[in-house]
Amino acid sequence: MTENVYEGMFILDSNRYGRDPGGVSGQIPELIQQHGGKVLASRLWEERRLAYPIGSHRKGTYWLTYFKIGTDQMSTLRRQIQLNENVVRSLMLKVDPRIADTLVTHALTGTGPVAEQRRAAKAAEGTPIVPEPDLPVVDALGEEPLPPDE
């Protein structure tokens, strides 16, 4: 079984996410793990108005996830995500192994529009900015990173 690193962008139902953020966003890593995958990074990207309505949805919460899973499990994972009522749309792409570590590190550092707004709000309050301890830092192959050379 060949395992690859994938990037998943999920548009979640904003109303459901607003009522239960942890429950709605937590379903994505659960599904990946149920199918034998390993989540490398999973975080909120942003909430925005959709370019066009999807069903009755005019707003969506974008959730970015990097995960490692066997190629034989991808079709069943895609189907389970399509059946999930909290996911309005999804896109999962295979990541080139040469850039997988960089993308995962970038996702774990919390850059993007929502992170910038959060940093600006905390700076205005005078609150020290502490990185969120979401997931442990691992490279795309699931190994601990080597310590920097001194």
Protein Blocks (a to p, Z undefined) as FASTA:
>chain_A
ZZddddddddddfklmmmmmmlmmmmmmmmmmmnopacfbdcdfbdcddfbdehjafbdc
dddddddddfklmmmmmmmmmmpmklmbdcdddddfklmmmmmmmmmnopajklmmmmmm
mmmnopacdddffbacddfkopacddddZZ
